[in-house]
């Protein structure tokens, strides 16, 4: 016998897909928040603000950038993981997304894979190893020799434990069998300022944090961790400088909370990919020394297992666990 409860449940299941499609057709009906888990002025923030303008015009609603830095990237990332799965709060993610959960100090309350659905990949990044302009270290080899001669005395600035900068230092120390004294800041900006002033010996940062200081003559770029930067073509990669294995490439992408309707993910993915393929974004990438690498949510999702495994290994290395 079919009870009233069974009938109501069946009717609800039958109408759920239609309701989801209707919701997606009406999307977006209000402002979309672009959550950036780093401080203003860094690479993620610069990219997010570019898309807030271009997508806002295309989609007809405000795209509001909200910076929620702290605890690695866990504050902003956890915020999106707990937000409604409706596409109105999306995360600009990068390398630390897959790293922070493995750091006990941050007490991250999110799973970097299970709690998120990829929307679009936008760019690949590499890091720049920098010292103050007046530093005696003219090359990466000079810096490595100093760390070998003074174990634990050469200082290194980062925006916190197991941030991308810290991973870079850990990788460099591991591959060169050296040690440096880690000076952790609340954000990368303050650390870079202290390197530029000579208070800290060196750092390894994304282009957004260091290019203004390089251009103004306050920082010297010793090497990069990926392909050479077009603006400084004479600066070698760390591998070219003779340090095999010192290679670290990150990414910039957009994610939503897991459970966001596929139709909304598809709409957002289509819009980000279209905007990312425009000449304006290519110009931004060139200016920020990013490699434009735009693709949709399906290809991004297929690469997530590799990203997660790679950066987990780096997280453990930075904590002396591998």
Secondary structure, 3 states (H helix, E strand, C coil): CCCHHHHHHHHHHHHHHHHHHHHHHHCCCCCEEEEECCCCCCHHHHHHHHHHHHHHHHHCCCEEEEECCCCCCHHHHHHHHHCCCCCCEEEEECHHHHCHHHCHHHCCCCCCCCCEEEEEEEEEEEEEEEEECCCCCCCHHHHHHHHHHCCCCCEEEECCCCCHHHHHHHHHHHHHCCCCEEEECCCHHHHHHHHHCCCCCEEEEEHHHHHHHHHCCCEEEEEECCCCCHHHCCCCECCCCCCCCCCCEEEEEEEEECCCCHHHHHHHHHHHHHHHCCHHHHHHHHHHCCEEEEEEHHHHHHHHHHHHHHHHHHHHHHCCCC
